[in-house]
Amino acid sequence: MENEKNKNLNEQMKEGFNINLNEIMNFSEGGINSRVLAKSENYNYTLMNLAKGTDIDTHTSTKAGFVQILKGKGTFKLFNNEIKLEPGVFIFMPANAPHSLKADEDLAMFLCLNSE
C-alpha cells in the first residue's frame, strides 16, 4: 500500500497537482496526523495536524524549513524564543535549529523542509 501511495505521489508530482488543505485536515484525538504532499531528495512538503493538547518535544532537522499555521492556536519554541501560533503565522527555521511545539487547540500547519 505504501509503495502504491508513493507511486501515485510521484506521478502527481510529474504532472503538477492542486489540493484543498482545508478538506484533508484530520485531527486524531490526542495525536498527530501528517500527510506528505510532495517529496524529493531536496524537499519535503507536509500537512501536519495536531490534536488539542498534543506536544512535540524539542528536536532538530538537518534541513532548513518553514512552518505556516493554517488553523488553531498553540506555542512554538525556536531556540529560546516562544512564538504564539495562530493562522497566518510564518516561522523560518535554519537547519539544526532546536524547536518544539504545543497545540492549545486542534492545530494545522504546512511544513516545508528544504536542503540548503
C-alpha positions, 0 to 999 in steps of 0.5 A, a space after each residue: 500500500 505504501 509503495 502504491 501511495 508513493 507511486 501515485 505521489 510521484 506521478 502527481 508530482 510529474 504532472 503538477 497537482 492542486 489540493 484543498 488543505 482545508 478538506 484533508 485536515 484530520 485531527 486524531 484525538 490526542 495525536 498527530 496526523 501528517 500527510 506528505 504532499 510532495 517529496 524529493 531528495 531536496 524537499 519535503 512538503 507536509 500537512 501536519 495536524 495536531 490534536 488539542 493538547 498534543 506536544 512535540 518535544 524539542 528536536 532538530 532537522 538537518 534541513 532548513 524549513 518553514 512552518 505556516 499555521 493554517 488553523 488553531 492556536 498553540 506555542 512554538 519554541 525556536 531556540 529560546 524564543 516562544 512564538 504564539 501560533 495562530 493562522 497566518 503565522 510564518 516561522 523560518 527555521 535554519 537547519 539544526 535549529 532546536 524547536 518544539 511545539 504545543 497545540 492549545 487547540 486542534 492545530 494545522 500547519 504546512 511544513 516545508 523542509 528544504 536542503 540548503 
